[in-house]
């Protein structure tokens, strides 16, 4: 019996594609609150540990959106990889202003470590998704230490910065319609200012377009899908093209940006290209 499982409380379990779609809750020391995350474990995990793909969700989402809408379980089952889906912010911490808007505070943690009060007490999502949660998952569940990461929108931003800031941690990275240059956009700037303060140089540490020219780790292949009918993209809030330009001079990074004609920002778009992304990650994960 794995005594470490005591740290995880099972919230739900549903058999799907021969594996199990689980939701667990646990106490987070980093976020100072109770959190939920989802994990899909393929059938193979019952007999041997499997590698893990992390999916970071977008603004307003919980762990539920991707596991109910994206159809990822089938492809993860095919490739014998686990899929871990964290929440998007600390929950139930009741800070002044955390529910004033959909793009800041609850459901909008931006996968950074806040430095401004009162946010810095709880909003340490970068450490949560890169350290605390993987440590817990690797200790408690039948998985290996081999991991990759991807995400959507704010979570695409999260996946890109996690891979760029932690050069040896992830075998591969991809994104759906990422907020790729938040310090240069209206919505991104609002969040970065709120969490990190007025000094714009501190924002660059959590901006993929600012980070990618300096990346010096192992060769990173990055796949980005962007719908052409995405209103956030067309309003200049996502900036995938700026990210591609910033990466162009760095020999350690190869970005493939696919413009997907007529697709918008939502889960119909994500579900369409989910298999492509998981296929790419599985090739990297299973090669390790």
N, C-alpha and C positions, 0 to 999 in steps of 0.2 A: 504494500500500500504506500502510495506517495504522500507522505505527511505534509509536503509543501502545498498540496492542494487546499489545505486549510485556509490559505490566504485568498483563495478564489471561491466565490459563492456562485453556484450555477443558477442562472435566472431562467434559462430555457434551453431545450435541446430538441432539434428536429432532424430526422433522417432525410437526407436528400442526396441524390446521385451516389448512393452507397456509403457516403460519409455522414458526418454530423455537423449541422449548423448550430453552434453553441453561442449563448450570450452569458458572460460572466460579469460579476461585480467584484470590486476589491477596494480597499482603502489605499489612496495614493498619498505617500509622504511628500512627494514633490509638489503636488497640487493642493495638499491639505484638505482633501474631501474624498467622498466615495465616488467611484467612477465605474462605468460599464464599458466593456468592449466586446466585439463579436469575433468569433474565430470559426472558420470552416476547417474541419479536419477530415482529409480523405480517408477512405477505408484502410489504406496502407499504413496510416499512423497507428492502427491497432497492433501492428506487428513490428514496426521499426520507425525511428524518428524521421521526419520529413522536413525539407527546407520551408522557409516562411516568406510570403509576400505580404508586405504592409500596404494598406490602402488608406490614404488620408482624405477625408471628406471635406466638402465645401461649406460655405457660410450657411447657417441655420440648421445644418444637418446634425443627426446623431449617428450612432453605429448602425441604425436600422435602415437608412435610405439605400445604401449600396447592397446590403444583403437581400433586400426585398425587390429591388428594381433592376439590378445590373446583369443578372444571370451569370455571375462569375463562378458559381460553384461547379457547374458542369466542366468547365475548362480546368479548374484547379484539380478536380477529381481525375480528369484525364492525365494530367501531368504529375499527380501525386505530390502536390504542394499545399501547404496550409495558407489560409488567407486570414490575416488579422486586421480588424477594422476598429480603430480607436474612435472615441468621441471627439468633438471639435473644440471643447473648452472645459474648464472646471465646471462642476454642476452644484447648485444649491448653496453657493457661498455668499450670496446676497450682498453684493457690493453696490454702493451708490452709483447709479447710472448704468449698471450692467444689462438692464433690459430696456434702455431708452430707444435703441435702434437695432435693426437686424444685422448691421454690419460692424458692430463693436460690442464687446462683452460676451454675454452668454451665446454660445453657438458660433463664436467668432474669435477664437483664441489665436489665430494666425501662426500657430506653431513656432512661437518665439518665447524667450524668457523676458518678461516685463521687468523694467527697472523703476517704473514710476509707482508711487503709492496711489491707491491701495492695491493696484493690480499685481504688484511684485510679490505680494503675499501668496497668491494662488496661481497666477497666469504664467506658469513655467512649462508650457506645452512642448517646447523644444526638448528639454531634459526628459519630459515624460515619454515622448515618442521615440527618442533616440537612446535612452538609457533605462529608465525605470520600467517601462512596459516590456521592452524586449528581455530584460533580465528576468522579470516575473514569468513571462511566457516560456522562456528557455528553461527555467527552473521547474515549472509546474506542468508543462504540457509536452507531448511526445514530438518535439521538434529539434532540429539541429540549430547550430549557431549561424548557418548560412542564410542570408536574408537579402531581399530586394525591396524596393519601395516605389509606389506610384500614388497618384491622387488626382482630384478634380478641383479646378478653380482655386479657392484658398488652399485646398489640399494639394493641388498641383504645385503651387508655390511652396507648400510645406515639403513635398517630396524632393523638389529641386534643391532647396536650401539644405535639407538633411544630407543629401548625397554630396553636395558641394562642400559642406562644412565638416563632414565626417568621411574623409577620403577612402578609408579601408573598410568601412562598415557594410556597404551595400554592393551586391554583385551587379545590379543594374537599376536604372531609374527611368520612369516615363511619366507623362502628364496628359490629362485631358483639359484643354482650355485653361491653362494655369494663369494666375495673377503673377506674371513673370517679372514685373518691374514696379512693385508697389510704391516705391519712394517717388516715382514719377507720375503717379496717377492720383486722382481725387479721392477715391475710396481707400486705396492703400495708404495714402499719406495720413488720412484721418486715423486709421488704426495704428500706424507706426508712431505717430505723434502721441496718441493716447497712452500707448504702452511703454514707449521709449523716451518720450520727452521731445523738446524742441531741437536738439542737436541732430541735424540731418546726417552727420557722419555716422552716428550710431544706427541709423536706419539701414545703412548699406550692408551691415553684417547680416541682415535678414532679407536681402534683395538679391534674387538669383542673377539678375542682369549685372549687378555690381560684383557679385562673387565669382561669376564664371570666368572672367579674364585671368583671375589670379589662381584658379584651381591648378594644383600641381601633383595631384595624386595619380593612381593608376588610370589607364585609359577609360574614359567614361563615354558610353554610347547612350545618347538621350533621344527618346522618341516622344514627340509632342503632336497630338492631334488637336486641330482647331476648326470648329465649324464656321462657315462663312456667313451664316444667318444668325450668329450669336450676337445679341444686342450689346452685351458687355464688351465683346471684342470690337464691335463697330463703334462703340462710344469711347474707345481708347482705354478701357479699364484693365485690359489683360496684357497687351504688349508682347506677344510671342515673337514678333518680328524684331523688336529691340533685343530680345534675348539671343536670337540667332545671330544678329550682327555682333553682339558683345562676345559671343563664343567663337566667332569666325577666326580670330587670330590665335586661338589657343590650341596647340597641337594635341593636348591631352584630352580634348573634348570633341565629340562628333555629334552634332544635333541634326536629327531628321525632323523637319516640321512639315506635317501633312495638312494642307487646307482641304477640309471636307465640305464639298459644295452643298449648300442648302440646309446644313445641320445647325441646330441652335445650341443652347448652353446646358440643356437638361439631360435627364437619364435616358431618353430615347437615343440621343447621340452617344452617350457613354456605352449603353448596351450594345450598340452597333459595332463598336470598335474594341470592346472589352477583350474579346478572344485574341485579337492581334497583340494586344499589350501583354496578356498573360502568356501567350506563346513565346514572346520575346523574353520575358522574365524567366520562364521555365527553362529555356535553353541556357541562360546564364546560371540559374540556381542549380540545375542538374549537372552542369559542367564542373562545378566547384569540387 
